[in-house]
Amino acid sequence: MKKNIFLCLILVFCDSYLFGVLDETTAPGVRAQGMGEAYVALCDQVDSGLINPAGLVQLSKKSVGLFYSNLYPGLVNDNINSQFVSYAQPLFSPKRVIGINLYTFSADKYTEYVGALSFASKFGSKLSLGLNIKYLGWNSSQVVSFNDSSEALEKNTNDLDLGLLYRISDRLSCAVAGNNLLGSNISVSKNECLPLITRAGLGYRSANGLNYAFDIMVKGSEMKYFTGLEKWLSELIGVRAGMNYISSGGNMSFGFTYRNVNKERLNYSIDYAFISPLYMQVGQVHRIGFSFSFGGDVIPGKTEISKKKNLVVEEVEPAELIYYSLNEGSGDKIKDEKKKSSPGTITGATWIDGPPGRGKALSFNGVDNHVTIPYSDIFNLGNIKGSELVLELWVKPEAAESKELNALLDKHNSYFLRLMQNKIVFVIISNAVQYNVVSNASLIDNNWYHIVVTYDQKAMKIYINGELDVTKPQEGFIDPGDEEDIYLGKREGLGYFRGGLDEIRLYNTALPDTKIKEMFHRK
């Protein structure tokens, strides 16, 4: 009986469309649902296309998502459901991504569907824009009487979505997305158009795996609010909760993810979300999803290819790739003695004497001094099999107003080195998640220290003055990051370093302890 009543309601109102998926006020992805649909500024997975297509630029590999929802099982005998399939991949460059989305809703003989071709592109290191070209519609195989005629009904049309994503800092982002910009007619017997839906939001990713999001959606005179939290308990398991509210009701939701990460050819995640209406007694909703990302780093039977500009690496051999000695002693340029990287440009930093017997060095004021090194593929280390990362430099900290914001070296969205309370902090970014190791020893102001940090896809290590200080197990490839400049003494959104830097070296293979001790003692 309930089933028949519900289907009658569908057929009575289908002339002004049911809005199962055509409404587009409901996020199709499972992760978004688990966070109360507060997702427009955090959208960094393959299911992002229909919420904010600009978020697709955060994907670095071919990705597929399969999602299923069982809607209101207690109401109509499990006969209402929705399915969502999405695919995305970088297009010629990590700065451009193309995606395909298909979202359907069905209730017995009634169906709604949205198909979208998504394009996303990055402009600089902070701004991304996205576009959806949509084909959408509905149909009912039930014979219904309208205007003294009986017929099966259907209607389809085209429309557009636009999205914008802006990274205020490495941890804070904001976004705006607009759906149904053309306002296409979706009604059979009258001119009833798809409403313009605008969503804006903020997303914050903390260093300890806690993510927070807040969205506001405007649809005509109606406003809806969304908030959500997500916590990664480990690299494998994440949990989330959220709520959305509108004057006529709202939902609470919970969810979790289990995933494997950093595998050579295939990553997968299993997502679940449970949604419960706050006021209406229409039953709960269960959503489950499976996501996969494929390769990109290693092509079976081929040479290994990095994610940037198709740099081919037949075999990785130990090598000192870059060496900025900082012995120029004057001028506003520093040169790579290996001649594999471009000269760096000095902004404000001044020349001083380096560690004893090591020539000159640079001094940074902790306010605006830094060195800019133009981007080069040679800095992309640790992101293919056999490629490891070693950074070597001399550091002389000085008293500063803040001991929290002391950036030493930064490769944007890939790896960086900084001081925190005079401890060395080495950070890598893998699958868009930051992993760090902090030194046990604290550096004393106005003293030179020889620092080496290594990552061999098994562990992160910090050496101080030739001795191993700390080791932290860690697996996976380092994200290649953005094709942006590399900085010494500065990191966007993190601050500037006060003190001296000297002899910056970069290697592509982790070195044995004995070699690192030799490096400390060499002149």
C-alpha positions as CSV (number, residue, x, y, z in Angstrom):
1,M,0.0,0.0,0.0
2,K,2.8,2.4,0.9
3,K,4.5,1.6,-2.3
4,N,1.4,2.4,-4.4
5,I,0.8,5.7,-2.5
6,F,4.4,6.8,-3.0
7,L,4.4,6.0,-6.7
8,C,1.1,7.9,-7.2
9,L,2.7,10.9,-5.6
10,I,5.6,10.6,-8.1
11,L,3.3,10.4,-11.0
12,V,1.1,13.3,-9.8
13,F,4.0,15.6,-9.5
14,C,6.3,14.4,-12.2
15,D,5.0,17.2,-14.5
16,S,7.1,19.6,-12.4
17,Y,9.9,17.0,-11.9
18,L,10.5,15.0,-8.7
19,F,14.1,16.2,-8.2
20,G,15.6,12.9,-7.2
21,V,18.9,13.8,-9.0
22,L,17.8,16.8,-11.1
23,D,17.6,19.0,-8.1
24,E,21.4,18.7,-7.6
25,T,21.1,19.9,-4.0
26,T,22.1,16.4,-2.8
27,A,25.8,15.4,-3.2
28,P,26.1,12.1,-5.0
29,G,29.3,10.8,-3.5
30,V,29.5,8.8,-0.3
31,R,32.3,10.8,1.4
32,A,30.4,14.0,0.9
33,Q,27.2,12.4,2.3
34,G,29.1,11.3,5.4
35,M,30.2,14.9,6.0
36,G,26.7,16.2,5.8
37,E,27.3,17.2,2.2
38,A,29.7,20.0,3.3
39,Y,32.1,19.3,0.4
40,V,32.3,22.1,-2.1
41,A,35.7,23.3,-0.9
42,L,37.1,19.9,0.1
43,C,36.2,18.1,-3.1
44,D,39.4,16.2,-4.0
45,Q,38.1,12.9,-5.2
46,V,36.6,11.4,-8.3
47,D,33.0,12.1,-7.1
48,S,33.6,15.9,-7.1
49,G,32.4,16.6,-10.6
50,L,28.7,17.2,-10.0
51,I,29.4,19.2,-6.8
52,N,32.3,21.4,-7.9
53,P,34.1,20.4,-11.1
54,A,37.0,22.6,-10.2
55,G,38.0,20.1,-7.5
56,L,38.9,17.5,-10.1
57,V,42.3,19.2,-10.6
58,Q,43.4,17.7,-7.3
59,L,43.4,14.2,-8.9
60,S,46.8,13.1,-10.2
61,K,45.8,9.7,-11.5
62,K,43.1,8.0,-13.5
63,S,40.2,7.4,-11.1
64,V,36.9,5.6,-11.1
65,G,34.1,5.8,-8.6
66,L,31.0,3.5,-8.2
67,F,28.3,4.6,-5.7
68,Y,25.0,3.1,-4.7
69,S,22.2,4.4,-2.4
70,N,19.3,2.5,-1.0
71,L,16.7,5.3,-0.2
72,Y,14.0,5.0,2.5
73,P,13.9,1.2,2.7
74,G,11.2,1.2,5.3
75,L,8.9,3.3,3.2
76,V,8.6,1.5,-0.1
77,N,10.1,-2.0,0.1
78,D,13.6,-1.1,-1.0
79,N,12.3,0.1,-4.4
80,I,13.9,3.6,-4.5
81,N,17.6,3.9,-5.2
82,S,20.2,6.0,-6.9
83,Q,23.5,5.1,-8.7
84,F,26.4,7.2,-9.5
85,V,29.4,6.4,-11.7
86,S,32.3,8.8,-12.3
87,Y,35.6,8.7,-14.1
88,A,38.4,11.3,-14.2
89,Q,42.0,11.6,-15.5
90,P,44.6,14.2,-16.1
91,L,44.5,15.6,-19.6
92,F,48.0,16.2,-21.1
93,S,49.1,17.9,-17.9
94,P,48.4,17.6,-14.1
95,K,47.0,21.1,-14.3
96,R,44.0,19.9,-16.5
97,V,41.6,17.1,-15.7
98,I,38.6,15.7,-17.7
99,G,35.8,13.7,-16.1
100,I,32.6,11.8,-17.0
101,N,29.7,11.5,-14.6
102,L,26.4,9.5,-14.7
103,Y,23.9,9.9,-11.9
104,T,20.5,8.1,-11.9
105,F,17.5,7.9,-9.6
106,S,14.8,5.3,-10.0
107,A,11.5,4.5,-8.2
108,D,9.7,1.7,-9.9
109,K,8.6,3.1,-13.3
110,Y,10.0,6.6,-12.8
111,T,13.7,7.5,-13.5
112,E,15.8,10.6,-13.4
113,Y,19.3,10.9,-14.8
114,V,22.2,13.4,-15.2
115,G,25.1,12.9,-17.5
116,A,28.0,15.3,-17.3
117,L,31.2,15.9,-19.1
118,S,33.6,17.8,-16.7
119,F,36.6,19.9,-17.4
120,A,38.9,21.4,-14.8
121,S,42.0,23.5,-15.1
122,K,44.4,25.1,-12.7
123,F,45.6,28.7,-13.0
124,G,48.8,29.2,-11.0
125,S,49.2,27.5,-7.6
126,K,46.0,28.7,-6.0
127,L,43.1,29.1,-8.4
128,S,41.1,26.3,-10.2
129,L,38.1,26.5,-12.4
130,G,35.7,23.8,-13.6
131,L,32.9,23.3,-16.1
132,N,30.1,20.7,-16.5
133,I,28.3,20.2,-19.8
134,K,25.2,18.3,-18.8
135,Y,22.5,16.1,-20.5
136,L,19.7,15.5,-18.0
137,G,16.1,14.4,-17.9
138,W,13.4,12.1,-16.6
139,N,10.9,9.6,-17.8
140,S,8.0,7.6,-16.6
141,S,6.8,4.4,-18.2
142,Q,3.5,4.6,-16.2
143,V,0.7,5.8,-18.4
144,V,-0.6,9.1,-16.9
145,S,-3.5,11.4,-17.8
146,F,-2.7,15.1,-18.4
147,N,-4.9,17.6,-20.2
148,D,-7.4,14.9,-21.3
149,S,-4.7,12.7,-22.9
150,S,-3.0,9.6,-21.7
151,E,0.7,8.9,-22.4
152,A,4.0,7.9,-21.0
153,L,6.0,11.0,-20.1
154,E,9.6,11.9,-20.6
155,K,11.7,15.1,-20.9
156,N,15.4,15.8,-21.4
157,T,17.5,18.9,-21.8
158,N,21.0,20.4,-21.5
159,D,22.5,22.7,-19.0
160,L,25.8,24.0,-17.6
161,D,27.6,24.1,-14.2
162,L,30.6,26.2,-13.2
163,G,32.9,25.8,-10.2
164,L,35.7,27.7,-8.6
165,L,38.2,26.5,-6.0
166,Y,40.8,28.8,-4.4
167,R,43.5,27.8,-2.0
168,I,43.9,30.6,0.6
169,S,46.8,28.6,2.1
170,D,48.0,25.0,2.1
171,R,45.3,24.1,4.7
172,L,42.5,26.5,4.0
173,S,40.4,26.7,0.8
174,C,37.3,28.4,-0.4
175,A,34.9,27.5,-3.2
176,V,31.9,28.7,-5.1
177,A,29.8,26.5,-7.5
178,G,26.8,27.3,-9.6
179,N,24.4,24.6,-11.1
180,N,21.9,25.0,-13.9
181,L,23.3,28.2,-15.3
182,L,21.0,28.0,-18.4
183,G,17.8,27.4,-16.4
184,S,16.6,24.9,-19.0
185,N,13.0,23.8,-19.2
186,I,12.4,20.3,-17.7
187,S,8.6,20.2,-17.7
188,V,6.4,18.4,-20.3
189,S,3.3,20.5,-20.2
190,K,4.4,23.9,-18.8
191,N,7.4,26.2,-18.8
192,E,9.1,25.1,-15.6
193,C,12.9,25.5,-15.5
194,L,15.7,24.1,-13.5
195,P,16.5,26.4,-10.7
196,L,19.8,28.2,-10.3
197,I,21.6,26.6,-7.3
198,T,24.6,28.4,-5.8
199,R,26.8,26.8,-3.2
200,A,29.8,28.4,-1.4
201,G,32.0,27.0,1.3
202,L,35.2,26.8,3.3
203,G,37.4,23.7,3.9
204,Y,40.2,23.3,6.3
205,R,42.7,20.5,6.3
206,S,44.8,20.3,9.5
207,A,48.2,18.7,9.8
208,N,46.9,15.9,12.1
209,G,44.4,14.5,9.6
210,L,41.3,16.4,10.9
211,N,39.3,18.1,8.1
212,Y,36.4,20.6,8.6
213,A,34.0,22.0,6.1
214,F,31.1,24.5,6.1
215,D,28.8,25.2,3.1
216,I,25.9,27.5,2.3
217,M,23.5,26.7,-0.6
218,V,21.0,29.1,-2.1
219,K,18.2,27.9,-4.3
220,G,15.7,30.6,-5.1
221,S,14.5,32.0,-1.7
222,E,15.6,28.9,0.1
223,M,18.9,28.6,2.0
224,K,20.5,25.4,3.3
225,Y,23.5,25.1,5.7
226,F,26.0,22.2,5.8
227,T,28.8,21.4,8.2
228,G,31.0,18.3,8.5
229,L,34.1,16.9,10.2
230,E,36.4,14.2,9.0
231,K,39.2,12.5,11.0
232,W,41.8,10.1,9.5
233,L,42.7,7.7,12.3
234,S,45.5,6.3,10.2
235,E,46.5,6.2,6.6
236,L,43.9,3.4,6.1
237,I,40.9,4.4,8.1
238,G,38.9,7.7,8.2
239,V,35.6,8.5,10.0
240,R,33.3,11.5,9.5
241,A,30.1,13.1,10.6
242,G,28.0,16.0,9.5
243,M,24.7,17.8,9.4
244,N,22.6,19.9,7.1
245,Y,19.7,22.1,7.9
246,I,16.9,23.8,6.1
247,S,13.7,25.4,7.4
248,S,11.7,22.3,6.4
249,G,14.1,19.8,7.9
250,G,17.6,18.4,7.6
251,N,19.8,15.4,8.0
252,M,22.4,14.0,10.3
253,S,25.0,11.7,8.8
254,F,27.9,9.4,9.7
255,G,30.4,7.6,7.6
256,F,33.8,5.9,7.3
257,T,36.4,4.9,4.7
258,Y,38.8,2.1,4.5
259,R,41.5,2.4,1.8
260,N,44.8,1.1,0.7
261,V,47.3,3.8,-0.1
262,N,50.5,4.4,-2.0
263,K,50.4,1.1,-3.9
264,E,52.4,1.0,-7.1
265,R,49.6,0.5,-9.7
266,L,46.2,0.5,-7.9
267,N,44.7,2.4,-4.9
268,Y,41.2,1.7,-3.7
269,S,38.8,2.9,-1.1
270,I,35.6,1.6,0.3
271,D,33.2,4.3,1.6
272,Y,30.0,4.0,3.6
273,A,27.5,6.7,4.8
274,F,24.4,6.6,7.0
275,I,22.0,9.4,6.7
276,S,19.1,10.0,9.1
277,P,16.4,12.7,8.6
278,L,16.1,15.1,11.6
279,Y,12.3,15.5,11.5
280,M,10.6,13.6,8.8
281,Q,9.9,9.9,9.5
282,V,10.8,8.6,6.1
283,G,13.5,6.1,7.0
284,Q,17.2,6.2,6.9
285,V,19.5,6.2,3.8
286,H,22.5,3.9,3.3
287,R,25.1,4.7,0.7
288,I,28.1,2.7,-0.3
289,G,30.9,3.5,-2.7
290,F,34.0,2.0,-4.2
291,S,36.8,4.2,-5.7
292,F,39.9,3.2,-7.6
293,S,42.9,5.1,-8.9
294,F,45.2,3.6,-11.4
295,G,49.0,3.8,-12.1
296,G,50.3,7.0,-13.5
297,D,53.7,6.3,-12.0
298,V,54.6,3.0,-13.5
299,I,53.3,1.6,-16.8
300,P,53.6,-2.2,-17.0
301,G,56.2,-3.3,-19.5
302,K,57.4,0.3,-20.1
303,T,60.0,2.6,-18.7
304,E,59.0,4.4,-15.6
305,I,57.5,7.8,-16.2
306,S,57.1,10.7,-13.7
307,K,53.9,12.6,-13.4
308,K,55.4,15.8,-14.7
309,K,56.0,16.5,-18.3
310,N,56.6,12.8,-19.2
311,L,60.1,12.8,-17.7
312,V,61.4,9.3,-18.6
313,V,63.6,7.5,-16.0
314,E,65.1,4.3,-17.3
315,E,66.9,3.6,-14.0
316,V,67.5,5.6,-10.9
317,E,71.2,5.6,-9.9
318,P,72.6,7.4,-6.8
319,A,73.6,10.9,-7.8
320,E,74.0,14.4,-6.3
321,L,71.5,16.2,-8.5
322,I,71.7,19.8,-7.2
323,Y,74.3,21.7,-5.3
324,Y,73.8,25.4,-4.4
325,S,77.1,26.2,-2.6
326,L,76.1,29.8,-1.8
327,N,79.7,30.8,-2.2
328,E,79.0,33.7,-4.6
329,G,79.4,36.2,-1.7
330,S,77.7,39.0,-3.7
331,G,74.9,39.7,-6.1
332,D,71.3,38.6,-6.1
333,K,71.7,35.2,-7.8
334,I,72.8,31.7,-6.6
335,K,73.9,29.0,-9.1
336,D,73.6,25.3,-9.1
337,E,77.2,23.9,-9.3
338,K,75.8,20.8,-11.1
339,K,74.2,23.1,-13.7
340,K,71.0,21.0,-13.7
341,S,68.8,23.6,-12.1
342,S,68.3,27.3,-12.9
343,P,69.9,30.0,-10.8
344,G,67.9,31.1,-7.8
345,T,67.0,34.8,-7.2
346,I,67.7,36.3,-3.8
347,T,65.0,38.6,-2.3
348,G,66.4,40.6,0.7
349,A,68.7,37.9,2.1
350,T,72.3,39.1,2.8
351,W,75.7,37.5,2.5
352,I,77.5,36.2,5.7
353,D,80.3,33.8,6.6
354,G,79.2,30.2,6.5
355,P,80.2,27.4,8.8
356,P,84.0,27.3,9.5
357,G,85.9,26.5,6.4
358,R,82.9,26.6,4.1
359,G,83.0,30.0,2.5
360,K,79.9,32.2,2.3
361,A,76.2,31.7,3.3
362,L,72.9,33.6,3.2
363,S,71.2,35.2,6.2
364,F,67.4,35.6,6.2
365,N,65.5,38.1,8.4
366,G,62.3,36.0,9.1
367,V,60.1,38.7,7.6
368,D,60.3,38.7,3.9
369,N,63.7,37.4,2.9
370,H,63.8,34.3,0.6
371,V,65.4,32.7,-2.5
372,T,63.2,31.7,-5.4
373,I,64.4,28.8,-7.6
374,P,62.5,28.3,-10.8
375,Y,60.5,25.0,-11.1
376,S,62.3,22.0,-12.7
377,D,61.4,18.4,-13.1
378,I,64.6,17.5,-11.3
379,F,63.0,18.4,-8.0
380,N,60.4,15.6,-8.5
381,L,61.8,12.9,-6.3
382,G,60.2,10.0,-4.4
383,N,57.3,9.9,-6.8
384,I,58.3,6.9,-8.9
385,K,59.6,3.5,-8.0
386,G,63.3,3.6,-7.1
387,S,63.3,7.3,-6.8
388,E,64.2,8.5,-3.3
389,L,64.8,11.9,-1.7
390,V,67.7,13.3,0.3
391,L,68.0,16.9,1.3
392,E,71.3,18.2,2.8
393,L,71.9,21.7,4.1
394,W,73.5,23.7,6.9
395,V,71.2,25.7,9.2
396,K,71.9,28.4,11.7
397,P,68.7,29.4,13.6
398,E,68.5,32.8,15.2
399,A,66.2,34.2,17.9
400,A,62.8,35.0,16.3
401,E,59.5,36.4,17.5
402,S,57.8,33.2,16.6
403,K,59.4,29.7,16.8
404,E,56.5,28.2,14.9
405,L,56.9,29.7,11.5
406,N,60.4,29.0,10.2
407,A,60.3,27.6,6.7
408,L,63.7,26.3,5.4
409,L,62.8,24.8,2.0
410,D,59.5,24.3,0.2
411,K,58.5,22.4,-2.9
412,H,54.8,23.2,-3.0
413,N,52.4,20.3,-2.3
414,S,55.2,17.8,-2.4
415,Y,57.8,18.1,0.4
416,F,59.1,20.8,2.7
417,L,61.5,21.4,5.6
418,R,61.0,23.8,8.5
419,L,61.8,24.5,12.1
420,M,59.2,24.3,14.9
421,Q,60.4,25.3,18.4
422,N,63.9,24.9,17.0
423,K,63.2,21.3,16.1
424,I,63.6,20.1,12.5
425,V,60.3,19.1,10.9
426,F,60.5,17.1,7.6
427,V,57.2,16.8,5.7
428,I,56.2,14.8,2.7
429,I,52.8,14.9,0.9
430,S,51.4,11.6,-0.4
431,N,47.9,11.2,-1.8
432,A,47.2,14.8,-0.7
433,V,47.9,13.9,3.0
434,Q,50.8,15.4,4.9
435,Y,53.1,13.0,6.8
436,N,55.9,14.4,9.0
437,V,58.7,13.5,11.3
438,V,60.1,15.8,14.0
439,S,63.6,15.7,15.4
440,N,64.2,14.7,19.0
441,A,67.0,17.3,19.3
442,S,66.5,21.0,19.4
443,L,68.9,23.4,17.7
444,I,70.5,26.1,19.7
445,D,70.3,29.6,18.3
446,N,73.4,31.1,16.6
447,N,75.0,27.7,16.0
448,W,75.6,26.0,12.6
449,Y,74.1,22.5,12.2
450,H,74.5,20.0,9.4
451,I,71.0,18.7,8.6
452,V,70.2,15.7,6.3
453,V,66.7,14.4,5.8
454,T,65.9,11.2,3.8
455,Y,62.9,9.4,2.4
456,D,63.4,6.0,0.8
457,Q,59.6,5.0,0.5
458,K,60.1,2.9,3.6
459,A,61.0,5.5,6.3
460,M,61.6,9.2,6.9
461,K,64.8,10.0,8.7
462,I,66.5,13.1,10.2
463,Y,70.3,13.3,10.7
464,I,71.9,16.1,12.8
465,N,75.6,16.7,12.6
466,G,76.2,13.3,11.0
467,E,74.2,11.3,13.5
468,L,70.8,9.7,13.0
469,D,68.4,11.6,15.3
470,V,65.0,10.0,14.4
471,T,63.3,7.5,12.1
472,K,59.7,7.1,11.3
473,P,58.2,4.3,9.2
474,Q,56.5,5.6,6.1
475,E,55.5,4.1,2.7
476,G,54.3,5.5,-0.6
477,F,55.2,7.9,-3.4
478,I,55.6,11.6,-2.8
479,D,53.1,13.7,-4.7
480,P,54.8,15.6,-7.5
481,G,53.1,18.8,-6.4
482,D,52.6,21.8,-8.5
483,E,54.8,23.2,-11.2
484,E,55.6,26.2,-9.0
485,D,58.9,27.8,-7.9
486,I,60.9,26.2,-5.1
487,Y,61.6,28.5,-2.1
488,L,64.5,28.7,0.4
489,G,63.6,30.5,3.6
490,K,59.9,30.8,2.8
491,R,56.7,28.8,2.5
492,E,53.4,30.2,1.4
493,G,51.0,30.3,4.3
494,L,53.7,29.0,6.8
495,G,56.1,31.9,7.2
496,Y,59.8,32.9,6.8
497,F,63.0,31.6,8.3
498,R,65.2,33.8,10.5
499,G,68.8,32.7,10.4
500,G,71.5,31.3,8.1
501,L,71.4,28.7,5.3
502,D,74.3,27.2,3.4
503,E,75.3,24.4,1.0
504,I,71.9,23.0,-0.2
505,R,72.2,19.7,-1.9
506,L,69.6,17.3,-3.4
507,Y,70.2,13.6,-4.0
508,N,67.9,11.0,-5.7
509,T,68.9,8.0,-3.5
510,A,69.0,7.6,0.3
511,L,72.5,7.3,1.6
512,P,74.0,5.0,4.3
513,D,74.7,6.3,7.7
514,T,78.5,6.1,7.1
515,K,78.2,8.3,4.0
516,I,76.1,10.9,5.9
517,K,78.8,11.1,8.6
518,E,81.4,11.7,5.9
519,M,79.3,14.5,4.5
520,F,79.3,16.2,7.8
521,H,83.1,16.1,8.1
522,R,84.0,17.0,4.5
523,K,85.3,20.5,3.7
